[in-house]
Amino acid sequence: MSAVEQRQSHIHFLECMDRINRVIHNSDDVEQMLWKALETAFAIFECDRIWLFYPCDPQALSYRIPVEITRPEFPGAHALNLDVPMKPGGDAFCAKALASEAPVLYGPKTDPPIFAELTEQFGVRSQMAMAITPRIGAPWMLGMHQCSYAREWTDGEQRLFEGIAMRIGEGLSTLLLLRDLRESQERFDLAVQGARDGLWDWPDTTIPAMWWAPRVFEILGFSPDEIIPSESLFYEMVHEDDRLRVRQALRAHLHGGSEPYDVEYRVRSRSGRYLWVHGRGESLRNQAGQSRRMSGSIQDTNEYMGFWALGLSLKDIQSFAEGLTHDAHFIYAKGTNKFRDDYTGKSVHYGRMLTDKDSLVEIDFNTGYKLYDELTLSLDLGYLNLSTKESRWNNVSGYKGGDAGECKPRPFSYARFRLDF
């Protein structure tokens, strides 16, 4: 080949690769990119059929043809993206492509020759194929058929085919990674939207900027455009009586602490009311053991933090629950015949009272909290025997001591008790 011919061949190569590059660069979807790239290659080579084979794996039991472009007079198998059992010799075909760094050629004079089935069923007289190995997933194979005549693939054509196959592999790597990231982001977004806990992220713990999921703003009563999450804003919103404890827990975790960040505290909502939340977090650490990134969640625990806010122990709350149950039975025992007729046979209801992080106390209310209030009012007893020596219960209920029959009547609602907390 003369110098002029070599220069023209090189210019043709660059022009063709530029067409392929533009197609791949303008694609943000794997399927779109593959179809467009193969359409362009089909036009460049003026062949009769071009296709992609997946997976190019000698151990695979089946394969698929994700993309196939043909001339009307040389149709393909019309089995796009269908799993087809690997045919005899298919394992050797894949192995040979994987072992070669250049295109593998098949024709009447090659060893081995073209598969007889390809010639008989699809009229293939020449074939060129090359394995594509993206950085993600199993290998693919790019193939090209000439059916109208026994084509002798030139060195320039082989070099161009190799360049296109490699460029498609690079595009596959990028777009497959992008697709995985999108799917991961979708899963994360769905998890964030469906979670009752509010997720947060502190991407760089050396700077104040933070990220809060929509649920965090919802718990606090803000819209995302009202405040900008940051470390300083977080501390500002924590109740002043809890601020030092929260700061110490967070700093201990950030600077080499082995324990996860796990703390309960009060935080100011948009209305100015303080809410109880449970904060948790874990860190990615540098070689020195210090946090470089931290992520976690806050849980709205305001509904059942009343007991903890009073500093009550599990024993205190169990004692209260037992006394409350005792009074439910006492009211039932002292009821009139009409009362017994009304409520006999009703199923026992077990109310559940959260007492600490992991414990639940079962309380038998014989038809539940609402009915208990109704019974108290209908029998005109109007009191609960809160049988505990702790004065805090007296402050809530008005109970002044003594046995149930000696209590001073005072209207009381369990529902109101919960709100008072």
C-alpha positions as CSV (number, residue, x, y, z in Angstrom):
1,M,0.0,0.0,0.0
2,S,1.4,3.4,-1.0
3,A,1.8,6.2,1.4
4,V,-1.2,8.0,-0.1
5,E,-3.4,4.9,0.3
6,Q,-2.2,4.5,3.9
7,R,-3.1,8.1,4.6
8,Q,-6.5,7.8,3.0
9,S,-7.1,4.6,4.9
10,H,-6.2,6.3,8.2
11,I,-8.4,9.2,7.4
12,H,-11.3,6.8,6.7
13,F,-10.7,5.1,9.9
14,L,-10.8,8.3,11.9
15,E,-13.9,9.5,10.1
16,C,-15.7,6.2,10.9
17,M,-14.6,6.2,14.5
18,D,-15.8,9.8,14.8
19,R,-19.3,8.7,13.7
20,I,-19.3,5.9,16.2
21,N,-18.0,8.2,19.0
22,R,-20.8,10.8,18.3
23,V,-23.5,8.2,18.6
24,I,-22.1,6.8,21.8
25,H,-21.4,10.3,23.3
26,N,-25.0,11.4,22.5
27,S,-26.6,8.3,24.2
28,D,-27.6,8.1,27.8
29,D,-29.3,4.7,27.5
30,V,-27.7,1.3,26.9
31,E,-30.2,0.0,24.5
32,Q,-30.3,3.2,22.5
33,M,-26.6,3.3,22.3
34,L,-26.2,-0.2,21.1
35,W,-28.9,0.1,18.4
36,K,-27.5,3.4,17.1
37,A,-23.9,2.2,17.2
38,L,-24.7,-1.0,15.2
39,E,-26.8,1.0,12.7
40,T,-23.8,3.2,12.1
41,A,-21.4,0.3,11.8
42,F,-23.9,-1.5,9.4
43,A,-23.8,1.5,7.2
44,I,-20.0,1.9,7.3
45,F,-19.3,-1.7,6.3
46,E,-22.2,-2.2,4.0
47,C,-22.6,-5.7,5.2
48,D,-25.7,-7.9,5.1
49,R,-26.2,-8.5,8.9
50,I,-24.7,-7.2,12.1
51,W,-25.5,-8.4,15.6
52,L,-24.7,-8.6,19.3
53,F,-24.4,-11.9,21.1
54,Y,-24.7,-12.1,24.9
55,P,-23.2,-13.6,27.0
56,C,-20.0,-14.5,25.3
57,D,-19.4,-17.3,27.8
58,P,-18.3,-20.8,27.0
59,Q,-20.0,-22.0,30.2
60,A,-23.4,-20.4,29.4
61,L,-26.3,-22.7,28.8
62,S,-28.1,-20.2,26.7
63,Y,-27.6,-16.9,24.9
64,R,-29.5,-13.9,23.5
65,I,-29.3,-11.6,20.5
66,P,-30.0,-8.1,22.0
67,V,-29.5,-6.3,18.7
68,E,-29.6,-7.5,15.1
69,I,-29.8,-5.4,12.0
70,T,-30.2,-7.0,8.6
71,R,-30.9,-6.4,4.9
72,P,-34.5,-7.3,4.0
73,E,-33.3,-10.1,1.6
74,F,-31.2,-11.7,4.4
75,P,-33.4,-11.7,7.5
76,G,-32.2,-13.0,10.8
77,A,-33.7,-15.3,13.4
78,H,-36.3,-12.8,14.7
79,A,-35.5,-13.8,18.2
80,L,-34.3,-10.6,19.8
81,N,-33.7,-10.8,23.5
82,L,-35.1,-14.4,23.7
83,D,-33.0,-17.0,25.6
84,V,-31.9,-19.6,23.1
85,P,-30.1,-22.8,24.2
86,M,-26.4,-22.8,23.3
87,K,-25.9,-24.8,20.2
88,P,-23.2,-27.5,19.8
89,G,-19.9,-25.7,19.1
90,G,-21.2,-22.5,20.6
91,D,-18.8,-22.9,23.6
92,A,-15.8,-23.2,21.3
93,F,-17.0,-20.2,19.3
94,C,-17.2,-18.1,22.5
95,A,-13.8,-19.4,23.8
96,K,-12.0,-18.6,20.5
97,A,-13.4,-15.0,20.5
98,L,-12.4,-14.4,24.1
99,A,-8.9,-15.8,23.5
100,S,-8.2,-13.5,20.5
101,E,-7.2,-9.9,20.8
102,A,-8.2,-9.3,17.2
103,P,-11.4,-10.1,15.2
104,V,-12.0,-13.8,14.5
105,L,-12.7,-14.5,10.8
106,Y,-14.9,-17.3,9.4
107,G,-15.3,-18.3,5.8
108,P,-15.3,-21.2,3.4
109,K,-11.5,-21.6,3.7
110,T,-11.0,-20.9,7.4
111,D,-10.3,-23.5,10.0
112,P,-12.8,-24.1,11.4
113,P,-15.1,-23.0,8.6
114,I,-18.4,-21.2,9.2
115,F,-21.0,-23.3,11.0
116,A,-23.0,-25.3,8.5
117,E,-26.2,-24.1,10.2
118,L,-25.4,-20.5,9.6
119,T,-24.8,-21.2,5.9
120,E,-27.9,-23.4,5.5
121,Q,-30.4,-21.3,7.6
122,F,-29.1,-17.8,7.2
123,G,-27.0,-17.9,4.0
124,V,-23.8,-16.7,5.8
125,R,-20.8,-16.9,3.5
126,S,-18.3,-14.7,5.6
127,Q,-18.3,-13.8,9.2
128,M,-16.2,-11.5,11.4
129,A,-16.7,-11.5,15.2
130,M,-14.9,-10.1,18.3
131,A,-15.5,-10.3,22.0
132,I,-16.4,-7.2,23.9
133,T,-15.4,-7.1,27.6
134,P,-17.0,-4.2,29.4
135,R,-15.8,-3.5,32.9
136,I,-19.3,-4.4,34.3
137,G,-21.0,-7.8,33.7
138,A,-20.3,-10.7,31.4
139,P,-18.5,-10.3,28.0
140,W,-20.5,-9.7,24.8
141,M,-19.7,-10.5,21.2
142,L,-20.0,-8.2,18.1
143,G,-20.5,-10.0,14.8
144,M,-21.0,-9.2,11.2
145,H,-22.2,-11.4,8.3
146,Q,-21.8,-11.2,4.6
147,C,-24.4,-13.3,2.8
148,S,-24.4,-12.0,-0.8
149,Y,-20.8,-13.1,-1.5
150,A,-17.8,-14.7,0.2
151,R,-16.2,-11.5,1.5
152,E,-12.5,-11.2,2.2
153,W,-12.2,-8.8,5.1
154,T,-9.2,-6.4,4.5
155,D,-6.7,-5.5,7.1
156,G,-8.2,-2.0,7.2
157,E,-11.7,-3.4,7.7
158,Q,-10.5,-5.7,10.5
159,R,-8.7,-2.8,12.2
160,L,-11.8,-0.6,12.0
161,F,-14.0,-3.4,13.2
162,E,-11.7,-3.9,16.2
163,G,-11.8,-0.2,17.0
164,I,-15.6,-0.1,16.8
165,A,-15.9,-3.2,19.1
166,M,-13.5,-1.6,21.7
167,R,-15.4,1.7,21.6
168,I,-18.7,0.0,22.1
169,G,-17.2,-1.9,25.0
170,E,-16.2,1.5,26.6
171,G,-19.6,2.9,26.0
172,L,-21.2,-0.2,27.5
173,S,-19.0,0.1,30.6
174,T,-20.0,3.8,31.1
175,L,-23.7,3.3,30.5
176,L,-24.1,0.1,32.4
177,L,-22.5,1.8,35.4
178,L,-24.8,4.8,34.9
179,R,-27.8,2.5,34.8
180,D,-26.7,0.7,38.0
181,L,-26.3,4.1,39.7
182,R,-29.8,5.2,38.5
183,E,-31.4,2.0,39.8
184,S,-29.5,2.3,43.1
185,Q,-30.7,5.9,43.3
186,E,-34.3,4.9,42.6
187,R,-34.1,2.2,45.3
188,F,-32.7,4.7,47.7
189,D,-35.3,7.4,46.8
190,L,-38.1,4.8,47.3
191,A,-36.6,3.7,50.6
192,V,-36.3,7.4,51.8
193,Q,-39.9,8.2,50.7
194,G,-41.3,5.1,52.4
195,A,-39.3,5.3,55.6
196,R,-40.8,6.6,58.9
197,D,-37.3,7.6,60.0
198,G,-35.7,10.7,58.6
199,L,-32.4,10.0,56.9
200,W,-29.5,12.4,56.8
201,D,-26.0,12.6,55.4
202,W,-22.9,14.6,56.4
203,P,-20.7,14.1,53.3
204,D,-17.6,15.8,54.7
205,T,-17.5,16.0,58.5
206,T,-14.8,18.7,58.3
207,I,-17.3,21.2,56.9
208,P,-20.8,22.2,58.2
209,A,-22.9,21.4,55.2
210,M,-25.3,18.4,55.6
211,W,-28.1,16.7,53.6
212,W,-31.5,15.9,55.1
213,A,-34.2,13.7,53.5
214,P,-37.7,15.1,53.1
215,R,-38.8,13.1,56.1
216,V,-36.5,15.0,58.4
217,F,-38.1,18.3,57.3
218,E,-41.5,16.7,57.7
219,I,-40.7,15.7,61.3
220,L,-39.5,19.2,62.1
221,G,-42.4,20.9,60.4
222,F,-40.3,22.7,57.8
223,S,-40.4,22.6,54.0
224,P,-37.0,21.9,52.4
225,D,-36.7,25.5,51.0
226,E,-37.1,27.1,54.4
227,I,-33.8,26.1,56.0
228,I,-30.4,25.0,54.9
229,P,-29.2,21.9,56.8
230,S,-25.8,22.3,58.6
231,E,-24.0,21.3,61.8
232,S,-24.6,24.7,63.4
233,L,-28.3,24.7,62.6
234,F,-28.6,21.2,64.1
235,Y,-27.1,22.3,67.4
236,E,-29.2,25.4,67.4
237,M,-32.4,23.4,67.1
238,V,-31.4,20.9,69.9
239,H,-32.9,21.8,73.3
240,E,-30.4,23.7,75.4
241,D,-30.7,21.1,78.2
242,D,-29.8,18.4,75.8
243,R,-27.3,20.3,73.6
244,L,-24.1,19.5,75.6
245,R,-25.0,15.8,75.9
246,V,-25.7,15.5,72.1
247,R,-22.6,17.4,71.2
248,Q,-20.4,15.2,73.4
249,A,-22.0,12.0,71.9
250,L,-21.4,13.2,68.4
251,R,-17.9,14.4,69.0
252,A,-17.0,11.1,70.8
253,H,-18.2,9.2,67.8
254,L,-16.5,11.4,65.2
255,H,-13.1,11.3,66.8
256,G,-12.3,7.6,66.8
257,G,-15.2,6.3,69.0
258,S,-15.9,2.6,68.5
259,E,-19.6,2.9,69.5
260,P,-22.2,4.1,67.0
261,Y,-23.8,7.5,67.5
262,D,-27.1,6.7,69.4
263,V,-28.8,9.4,71.4
264,E,-32.2,10.7,72.4
265,Y,-32.9,14.4,72.7
266,R,-35.4,17.2,72.1
267,V,-35.3,19.3,69.0
268,R,-37.3,22.5,68.2
269,S,-39.9,22.2,65.5
270,R,-41.1,25.0,63.3
271,S,-43.9,25.8,65.6
272,G,-41.5,26.3,68.5
273,R,-42.6,23.2,70.2
274,Y,-39.8,20.7,71.2
275,L,-40.1,17.2,70.0
276,W,-38.4,14.0,71.2
277,V,-36.3,12.3,68.6
278,H,-33.9,9.3,68.5
279,G,-30.8,10.0,66.6
280,R,-28.5,7.3,65.2
281,G,-25.5,7.4,62.9
282,E,-22.4,5.6,61.6
283,S,-19.2,6.9,60.0
284,L,-16.8,6.1,57.2
285,R,-13.3,6.6,58.7
286,N,-9.8,7.5,57.6
287,Q,-6.7,5.6,58.5
288,A,-6.4,7.5,61.7
289,G,-9.9,6.3,62.8
290,Q,-11.5,9.7,62.5
291,S,-14.8,10.1,60.7
292,R,-14.6,11.5,57.2
293,R,-18.3,11.0,56.3
294,M,-21.3,10.2,58.5
295,S,-24.8,9.1,57.7
296,G,-27.8,8.3,59.9
297,S,-31.4,8.8,60.8
298,I,-33.7,10.5,63.3
299,Q,-36.9,8.8,64.5
300,D,-39.9,10.8,65.9
301,T,-40.3,9.3,69.4
302,N,-42.5,12.1,70.7
303,E,-45.6,9.8,71.1
304,Y,-44.0,7.6,73.8
305,M,-41.1,9.7,75.3
306,G,-43.3,11.0,78.1
307,F,-42.3,8.2,80.5
308,W,-38.6,8.7,79.7
309,A,-38.9,12.5,79.9
310,L,-40.0,12.1,83.5
311,G,-37.0,9.8,84.2
312,L,-39.2,6.9,85.1
313,S,-37.8,3.4,85.3
314,L,-39.3,0.3,83.8
315,K,-40.3,-0.8,87.4
316,D,-42.2,2.5,87.8
317,I,-44.1,2.0,84.7
318,Q,-44.9,-1.6,85.3
319,S,-46.2,-0.6,88.8
320,F,-48.4,2.0,87.1
321,A,-49.6,-0.5,84.6
322,E,-50.5,-3.1,87.3
323,G,-52.4,-0.4,89.2
324,L,-54.3,0.7,86.1
325,T,-55.3,-2.9,85.3
326,H,-56.4,-3.4,88.9
327,D,-58.7,-0.4,88.7
328,A,-60.2,-1.7,85.4
329,H,-61.2,-4.9,87.1
330,F,-62.4,-3.0,90.2
331,I,-64.7,-0.8,88.1
332,Y,-66.0,-3.9,86.3
333,A,-66.6,-5.7,89.7
334,K,-68.5,-2.8,91.2
335,G,-70.7,-2.3,88.1
336,T,-74.5,-2.7,88.0
337,N,-76.3,-5.6,86.5
338,K,-77.0,-3.4,83.4
339,F,-73.3,-2.7,83.1
340,R,-72.6,-6.4,83.3
341,D,-75.3,-7.2,80.7
342,D,-73.8,-4.5,78.3
343,Y,-70.2,-5.7,78.5
344,T,-70.4,-9.4,79.2
345,G,-68.8,-11.4,76.4
346,K,-66.7,-8.7,75.0
347,S,-63.3,-9.8,73.9
348,V,-60.3,-9.0,76.0
349,H,-58.2,-6.1,74.6
350,Y,-54.5,-5.9,75.3
351,G,-53.2,-2.3,75.2
352,R,-49.5,-2.0,74.5
353,M,-47.5,0.6,76.3
354,L,-44.0,1.3,75.2
355,T,-41.8,1.6,78.2
356,D,-38.2,1.6,76.9
357,K,-36.3,0.9,73.8
358,D,-36.9,-2.8,73.6
359,S,-39.6,-3.6,76.2
360,L,-43.4,-3.6,76.0
361,V,-45.9,-4.0,78.9
362,E,-49.1,-5.8,78.1
363,I,-52.1,-4.3,79.9
364,D,-55.5,-6.2,80.1
365,F,-58.1,-3.5,79.9
366,N,-61.1,-5.8,79.2
367,T,-62.2,-3.9,76.0
368,G,-59.6,-1.2,75.7
369,Y,-58.7,2.4,76.6
370,K,-61.7,4.0,75.1
371,L,-64.1,1.7,76.9
372,Y,-62.2,2.2,80.1
373,D,-62.9,5.9,79.9
374,E,-66.5,5.2,79.2
375,L,-66.8,2.9,82.1
376,T,-65.2,5.4,84.5
377,L,-67.7,8.1,83.5
378,S,-70.8,5.8,83.2
379,L,-70.2,4.4,86.7
380,D,-69.6,7.9,88.1
381,L,-66.5,6.7,90.0
382,G,-64.2,9.2,88.3
383,Y,-60.9,8.1,89.6
384,L,-58.1,5.7,89.0
385,N,-56.1,4.0,91.7
386,L,-52.6,4.7,90.6
387,S,-51.0,2.4,93.2
388,T,-47.5,3.8,93.3
389,K,-45.7,5.8,95.9
390,E,-44.2,8.1,93.3
391,S,-45.7,11.6,93.7
392,R,-45.5,12.3,89.9
393,W,-48.4,10.0,89.3
394,N,-50.4,11.9,92.0
395,N,-49.7,15.2,90.1
396,V,-51.1,13.7,86.9
397,S,-54.2,11.9,88.3
398,G,-55.1,13.8,91.4
399,Y,-54.8,10.6,93.4
400,K,-54.1,11.3,97.1
401,G,-53.4,7.8,98.4
402,G,-55.3,5.0,100.1
403,D,-57.1,2.0,98.8
404,A,-59.3,2.1,95.8
405,G,-62.5,2.5,97.9
406,E,-61.0,5.5,99.8
407,C,-59.8,7.5,96.8
408,K,-61.2,11.0,96.3
409,P,-63.2,11.0,93.1
410,R,-61.8,13.0,90.3
411,P,-62.7,12.6,86.6
412,F,-59.7,11.2,84.7
413,S,-59.2,10.0,81.1
414,Y,-56.4,7.7,80.0
415,A,-56.4,9.4,76.7
416,R,-55.9,12.7,78.5
417,F,-53.2,11.2,80.5
418,R,-51.2,10.4,77.3
419,L,-51.7,14.0,76.1
420,D,-50.6,15.4,79.4
421,F,-47.3,13.6,78.9
